[in-house]
Amino acid sequence: MVLIHSFVTGLFNFKTLLKTIMFKLFFKKYRLVFFHLSFWLVYISFFLYEVGNYRHGSERVDWLRVSRIVSVHIVFTSFITYLNYFILVPRYLISKKPGWYFLIFPLAFILVVFLNIYCAFLINGWFTHLPEHFSYTRFFIQVSANMLFIVLFVSAMGFAFERFELESRQKALENERLSAEINFLKAQINPHFLFNTLNNLYYLAYTHSENTTEVISKLSQMMRYMIYESNHDRVRLSQEIEYMENYISLEKLRLNNQIPIHFNISGNNREVMVAPLILITFLENAFKHGAGHNFPEAWIDISLGIQDHLIVFQIKNSKPDKSKSLSAEKSGIGLQNVKRRLELTYPQQYELITEDQALEYSVELILYLN
């Protein structure tokens, strides 16, 4: 019985969810129609109230007469409103033919107003008997003002709605473009590290080294982070730090621990969120140019500090004397990519300072968190 009850409850919840989704999709598709219908219902309600209360003293409201007045007014008002909305504005005003629009619309408007008044008088029999409180001039002004207000209001609503839709589509397209560009830039991580690690792994496996399992474990963690975690807009800074620590460990293994490498972390990084793989390029460049030339004086210092609402990431690495090699020139590609990512993910929320001295290169990145 419990199983049947759970199944029925789950089925009911699924149907409710499905109905909600279908209603939202239907409303999204026809929301402009719903908006116009809601507007007319509100306007008709106010108009009924206004006409219904337009009487002398204690005389009773003739709702038949009121319904006739309202019906005639709504028919002609909606006609001129949507004639202007669907035909005149698109064909002449939007098509940059304002002269024709300001010639045709006033003529059509005056004609519709006179037809409205004529039909109202004809249906209600006012040609033979005009109430004392009701004059033709006043009625003409009132009908014209109401009709013109509705025409202008609906046109303004239409322009505003179309403007909103256009901006929404443009924003969606821009977000898709930026997302694709960010994903592309994230994919530009240096593949040489992976190739070098696999070569080292092959050598360790071939020599039956006890470090083989450790290398496989660290590489597996890094690949999992690159493939799965980096798909999110933001990740915990602690995850990014773990990824960099694994990277440094594998580089130390490649270099046989012959180069002094220091990684200092200060501040609480548990609750801080950061764009994934935003720091690794600087680390790759430090190892590539600070420890990739096989000179005995090589060293790398890395520091990461969290202070209130900002992150300060700094890397300093040694440089061999007069190191203007071809590989150093190519490093600019990675830096260009990470600068572009910073512009997209942290617009006006970062500072990047680089210093290129004779025997030392340093990078300082400051991220201002929201």
C-alpha positions in Angstrom: 0.0 0.0 0.0 2.8 2.4 0.8 4.4 1.7 -2.6 1.1 2.3 -4.4 0.6 5.5 -2.4 4.1 6.7 -3.2 3.5 5.9 -6.9 0.2 7.8 -7.0 1.7 10.8 -5.2 4.7 10.9 -7.5 2.4 10.6 -10.5 0.2 13.5 -9.2 3.3 15.7 -8.6 4.6 14.9 -12.0 1.3 15.9 -13.6 1.2 19.1 -11.6 4.8 19.9 -12.7 4.0 19.1 -16.3 0.9 21.4 -16.2 2.9 24.2 -14.7 5.6 23.9 -17.3 3.1 23.7 -20.2 1.2 26.8 -18.8 4.5 28.7 -18.5 5.5 27.8 -22.1 2.0 28.7 -23.4 2.0 32.0 -21.5 5.5 32.8 -22.8 4.4 32.2 -26.3 1.2 34.2 -26.1 2.1 36.7 -23.4 1.5 39.7 -25.7 -2.0 38.4 -26.5 -2.7 38.0 -22.8 -1.3 41.4 -22.1 -3.6 43.1 -24.7 -6.7 41.1 -23.4 -5.9 42.1 -19.9 -5.6 45.7 -20.9 -9.0 45.7 -22.7 -10.7 44.0 -19.8 -9.4 46.7 -17.4 -10.4 49.5 -19.8 -13.9 48.1 -20.4 -14.4 47.8 -16.6 -13.4 51.5 -16.0 -15.5 52.6 -19.0 -18.6 50.8 -17.8 -18.2 52.4 -14.4 -17.7 55.8 -15.9 -20.7 55.6 -18.2 -22.9 53.8 -15.7 -22.4 56.7 -13.2 -23.1 59.4 -15.7 -26.7 60.2 -14.7 -28.9 62.8 -13.1 -29.6 62.6 -9.4 -31.4 59.4 -8.4 -32.4 58.1 -11.8 -31.7 54.4 -12.3 -28.9 53.2 -14.6 -30.1 51.9 -17.9 -27.6 49.1 -18.3 -29.0 48.2 -21.8 -28.1 51.7 -22.9 -24.8 51.6 -21.2 -23.9 48.3 -22.8 -24.7 49.7 -26.2 -22.5 52.8 -25.7 -19.6 50.7 -24.4 -19.9 48.1 -27.2 -19.9 50.7 -29.9 -17.0 52.6 -28.4 -14.9 49.4 -27.9 -15.6 48.2 -31.5 -14.5 51.4 -33.1 -11.7 52.2 -30.6 -10.1 48.7 -31.1 -10.5 49.1 -34.9 -8.6 52.3 -35.1 -6.1 51.2 -32.5 -5.1 48.0 -34.3 -5.3 49.6 -37.7 -2.7 52.0 -36.5 -0.7 49.3 -34.6 -0.5 46.6 -37.3 -0.8 48.6 -40.6 -0.2 52.3 -40.4 2.8 52.4 -38.0 4.8 49.5 -39.7 4.0 50.5 -43.2 4.6 54.3 -43.0 6.1 55.4 -39.7 8.6 52.6 -39.2 9.3 52.5 -42.9 10.4 56.2 -42.7 7.4 57.6 -44.5 6.1 60.0 -41.8 4.5 62.3 -44.3 2.1 59.6 -45.5 1.4 58.5 -41.9 0.5 62.0 -40.6 -1.8 62.4 -43.6 -3.6 59.0 -43.4 -3.9 58.5 -39.7 -5.7 61.8 -38.9 -8.2 61.2 -41.7 -8.8 57.6 -40.6 -9.1 58.7 -37.0 -11.6 61.5 -37.7 -13.6 59.1 -39.9 -13.7 56.4 -37.2 -14.7 59.0 -34.5 -17.7 60.2 -36.6 -18.7 56.6 -37.3 -18.6 55.9 -33.6 -20.7 58.9 -32.8 -23.2 58.2 -35.6 -23.6 54.5 -34.6 -24.0 55.5 -30.9 -26.7 58.0 -31.7 -28.4 55.7 -34.2 -28.5 52.7 -31.8 -29.7 54.7 -28.8 -32.2 56.8 -30.7 -30.6 60.1 -29.7 -31.3 61.7 -33.1 -34.9 62.4 -32.1 -34.4 62.9 -28.4 -31.2 64.4 -26.9 -30.9 64.4 -23.0 -30.4 67.9 -21.5 -27.0 66.9 -20.0 -25.8 65.5 -23.3 -24.4 67.7 -26.1 -23.0 66.7 -29.4 -19.8 68.8 -29.0 -19.1 67.4 -25.6 -19.7 63.8 -26.7 -17.4 64.4 -29.7 -14.5 65.7 -27.6 -15.0 62.9 -25.0 -15.0 60.1 -27.6 -12.0 61.6 -29.5 -10.0 62.1 -26.3 -10.7 58.5 -25.1 -10.0 57.0 -28.5 -6.8 58.9 -29.0 -5.5 58.0 -25.6 -6.0 54.3 -26.2 -4.4 54.5 -29.7 -1.3 56.2 -28.2 -1.2 54.0 -25.2 -1.4 50.7 -27.1 1.2 52.0 -29.6 3.6 52.9 -26.8 3.1 49.5 -25.2 3.8 47.9 -28.4 7.0 49.8 -28.9 8.1 49.1 -25.4 7.3 45.4 -25.6 9.2 45.0 -29.0 12.1 47.0 -27.6 12.2 44.7 -24.5 12.0 41.6 -26.7 14.8 42.9 -29.0 17.1 43.7 -26.1 16.3 40.3 -24.5 17.2 38.5 -27.7 20.4 40.6 -28.1 21.4 39.9 -24.5 20.8 36.2 -24.9 22.9 36.1 -28.1 25.6 38.1 -26.4 25.6 35.8 -23.4 25.8 32.8 -25.7 28.7 34.4 -27.6 30.6 35.3 -24.4 29.9 31.8 -23.0 31.3 30.2 -26.1 34.3 32.5 -26.1 35.0 31.7 -22.4 34.8 28.0 -23.0 37.2 28.3 -25.9 39.6 30.3 -23.8 39.4 27.8 -21.0 40.3 25.1 -23.5 43.5 26.8 -24.4 45.4 25.4 -21.4 48.9 24.4 -22.4 48.8 20.8 -23.6 52.6 20.4 -23.1 52.0 19.8 -19.4 49.8 16.8 -20.1 52.2 15.4 -22.6 55.2 15.8 -20.2 53.2 14.2 -17.4 52.3 11.2 -19.6 55.9 10.8 -20.6 57.0 10.9 -17.0 54.2 8.5 -16.1 55.4 6.1 -18.8 59.0 6.3 -17.5 57.8 5.7 -13.9 55.7 2.7 -14.9 58.6 1.3 -17.0 61.0 1.6 -14.1 58.4 0.3 -11.6 58.7 3.5 -9.5 56.7 3.7 -6.3 55.5 7.2 -7.4 53.5 5.8 -10.3 50.2 5.5 -8.4 50.6 9.0 -6.8 51.1 10.5 -10.3 48.1 8.7 -11.7 46.0 9.9 -8.8 47.0 13.5 -9.1 46.6 13.5 -12.8 43.2 11.9 -12.5 42.1 14.6 -10.1 43.3 17.3 -12.4 41.6 15.9 -15.4 38.3 15.5 -13.5 38.5 19.1 -12.4 39.3 20.3 -15.9 36.5 18.3 -17.5 33.7 18.6 -15.0 34.2 21.3 -12.4 35.5 24.0 -14.9 32.1 23.9 -16.7 30.7 26.0 -13.9 30.8 29.8 -13.9 32.3 29.8 -10.4 34.1 27.2 -8.3 35.4 27.3 -4.7 38.9 28.8 -4.5 39.9 25.8 -2.4 39.3 23.6 -5.5 41.4 25.9 -7.7 44.2 25.8 -5.0 44.0 22.0 -4.9 44.4 21.9 -8.7 47.4 24.2 -8.6 49.0 22.1 -5.8 48.6 18.9 -7.9 50.1 20.8 -10.8 53.1 21.9 -8.7 53.6 18.4 -7.4 53.8 16.9 -10.8 56.2 19.6 -12.0 58.4 19.0 -9.0 58.4 15.3 -10.0 59.4 16.2 -13.5 62.2 18.5 -12.2 63.3 15.8 -9.7 62.8 18.3 -6.9 66.0 20.2 -7.9 64.4 23.7 -8.0 63.1 25.6 -4.9 59.4 26.1 -5.3 57.4 27.9 -2.6 53.6 28.2 -2.5 52.2 30.3 0.4 48.5 30.6 1.1 47.0 33.0 3.6 43.4 33.8 4.5 40.2 31.7 4.5 39.6 30.3 1.1 36.7 27.9 1.9 33.8 30.2 1.1 35.4 32.2 -1.7 34.2 31.6 -5.3 36.4 32.2 -8.3 36.3 31.6 -12.1 37.7 28.2 -12.8 41.2 27.8 -14.3 41.8 31.6 -14.2 45.1 31.3 -12.3 46.7 28.3 -13.9 48.1 30.1 -17.0 50.3 32.3 -14.8 51.6 29.1 -13.0 52.3 27.4 -16.4 54.3 30.4 -17.6 56.3 30.5 -14.4 57.3 26.9 -14.8 57.9 27.1 -18.5 60.1 30.2 -18.4 61.4 30.1 -14.8 62.3 26.4 -14.6 62.3 25.3 -18.2 65.8 26.5 -19.2 67.8 24.0 -17.0 69.9 26.6 -15.2 71.0 26.1 -11.5 69.8 29.4 -10.2 66.1 28.8 -11.1 63.4 29.4 -8.5 59.7 30.0 -8.3 57.7 31.8 -5.5 53.9 31.7 -5.4 51.6 33.5 -3.0 47.9 33.6 -2.7 46.1 35.8 -0.1 42.4 36.4 0.6 41.7 39.7 2.3 38.1 40.8 2.9 36.6 41.1 -0.6 39.7 40.6 -2.8 42.1 38.0 -3.8 45.8 38.8 -4.3 47.7 36.2 -6.4 51.4 36.8 -7.0 54.0 34.7 -8.9 57.7 35.5 -9.2 60.1 33.3 -11.1 63.8 33.5 -12.1 64.9 34.3 -15.6 68.1 33.2 -17.3 70.3 36.1 -18.3 69.2 37.6 -21.7 66.3 35.1 -22.0 64.5 36.4 -25.0 64.0 33.0 -26.7 61.3 32.0 -29.1 59.5 30.1 -26.4 59.3 33.2 -24.3 57.7 35.1 -27.2 55.1 32.4 -27.5 54.1 32.8 -23.9 52.2 35.9 -24.8 49.4 33.8 -26.3 48.5 32.3 -23.0 48.6 35.7 -21.3 46.4 37.2 -24.0 43.9 34.4 -23.4 43.8 34.9 -19.6 43.5 38.7 -20.0 40.5 38.2 -22.3 38.9 35.8 -19.8 39.5 38.4 -17.0 37.8 41.0 -19.1 34.8 38.7 -19.7 34.4 37.3 -16.2 35.7 40.2 -14.1 34.9 43.4 -16.0 36.4 46.3 -14.1 36.9 44.0 -11.1 40.6 43.1 -11.5 44.1 44.5 -11.7 46.9 42.8 -13.5 50.5 44.0 -12.9 53.5 42.5 -14.6 57.2 43.3 -14.1 59.8 42.0 -16.5 63.3 42.6 -15.1 66.7 41.3 -16.2 66.7 38.2 -13.9 63.2 38.1 -12.6 59.7 38.1 -13.9 56.6 38.8 -11.6 52.9 38.8 -12.1 50.4 40.2 -9.6 46.6 39.6 -10.1 44.1 41.3 -7.8 40.5 40.2 -8.1 37.7 42.3 -6.5 35.0 40.0 -5.3 31.3 41.0 -5.2 
